[in-house]
Amino acid sequence: MSHHSDMHQNALVLFSGGQDSATCLAHALARYARVETIGFDYGQRHRVELAQRLVVLRELRARFPAWAARLGEDHVLDLAVLGQVSDTALTRDTAIAMQASGLPNTFVPGRNLLFLTLAAALAYRRGHSVIVTGVCETDFSGYPDCRDDTMKALQVALSLGMDRRFLIDTPLMWLDKAATWQLAHALGQAADPHGGGPALTALIAEHTHTCYLGERRQRHPWGWGCGQCPACELRASGWARWPQRPEPD
Ligand code: ZN
């Protein structure tokens, strides 16, 4: 093992309960010796994701015992303060739409900067040097705080500001949503050659939550959601473009 991997053994995963962060969690469990998770309660309309993240953790532990052995504590931070500095469709009951700026009105300015800074503070205290996050520039890059340059700048700022060498690991940065399904399949299969791939993608489809409206009454091949909001549309189109998607029963 190289010095590099000796140094970066412990990871904290930003885990919201959605498809992307669940795939990041699988990536971390495949790669790092010790993994913990962090989530944020900021009064999001799709609060159901906070419940679903616990279901995903439980199901992952049950289906993948080798990963269960590496998966440690889950942390949820109260970020109600976000509601005081933003007035967006993520926290208020208004329609989700594009704004004149070209950003959707779900945009909370700098939200990921805040998430990652808090994650780094927790990682410091818990002895993790890697922070894993599912940010992505490929499919929908309207969020400037998800860009690769932002992550690299933040990695430097956090490392300097806390005098600790942090690595921000972004496994989805250059993947589209179809490739994200494929990555989950590959990670599951590597963890368990006897059906781990289909098991992990089925687990993600059934239990993760992406829909901005918090809708979980309608089941689609790709999971639960309203099917109409931008998050559902992105998830559905990724599934449709994933060549290995299972046929409906
Ligand atoms: Zn939706």
Boltz pocket constraint, residues with backbone or C-beta under 6 A from the ligand:
constraints:
  - pocket:
      binder: B
      contacts: [[A, 210], [A, 211], [A, 212], [A, 213], [A, 214], [A, 215], [A, 225], [A, 226], [A, 227], [A, 228], [A, 229], [A, 230], [A, 231], [A, 232], [A, 233]]
      max_distance: 6.0
